[in-house]
């Protein structure tokens, strides 16, 4: 872990907009519990749409990207001894 200054353009709850050092454009900070909820919603959406349905591949690609971000988040917290801010047993 390291500490650096970031530029904070908005610190709105669950939607902070900030620019990481060395980046041209700001990004948005998504809290881990919200990212987890997005992943679960993406799972449900893929189930409802179903394989072979038009748009499924795009939706599943989005779902896989969200889960990739969440897996990175979880492994990073684990490396630093930080517990998850959500229960992995919880489903919608």
N, C-alpha and C positions, 0 to 999 in steps of 0.2 A: 504494500500500500504506500502511496505517496500523497502529499498534499500540494495542491496548486490552486491558484486563484482562477475562478471562472467568472464570466460576465453573466449576470442574471438579468434578463429582460422582463421576466414576469415570474413571480413566485406563487402563482395561483395554485391552490391545493390540487394535487394529482395532475397538474398540467404545467409544471415549471418549465419555462423556456430559458435556456442558457447556452452559452458558447464555450466550448472546451478550448483551452489554449492551443493555438496552431491551426484551428479550424476556421474556414471562411464563413460558414453559415451556422447559426444556432441550431440546437436540437431540442427535443422535448424530453423531459424526465418522466418516465412512467414508473410509478411505484410497483414493487414486486407483487403485492396482493392484487393490484389492478391488472398487471400483466398475466397473472395466473387466471384471473376471471376471464380475460380475453381469450386465453387458450382454451378454456372450457367451453366458452361460447362458440369458438371456431369448431371445436369437436362436434358440438350439437348441430351447428349449421351444416357441416359435412355429412353427418348422419341423415339429416332431413333432406338434403339435396340428393344424396345417393350417388354412388359410382356410375359412370356412364351417362349421367345427366349433363346437358350443356352447362358449362360454367363450373362443373365440379373440379376440374383440374386446376383452374385459377384459384378457386376457393381453398383447395387442399394445399396449394403452394403457399398461400397466405398463412394458413394454419401451421404448416411446417416451419415457416419463418418465425412465427410467434413462439412456437415451442423451442426452436433453436435459441432464441433470445432468453427464454425462461430457463432452459437447461444451463446456459452460460451463467445466468444470474445465480442459480442454485449452487453450481459448483464454485463460483467465486465466494459466495457467502460461506460455504463449507470450508474452503481453504483458509478463511479468516476466523473460523469459529463462531460465526453469527448464525443464529437460528432463522428459520423461515418465518415470514410474517403472515403465513396462511397455512391451513391444513391441507395436506395432499389427499386426504380422504373425502374432502368436500366436493360434491358434484352439484350441478344445477338440476 
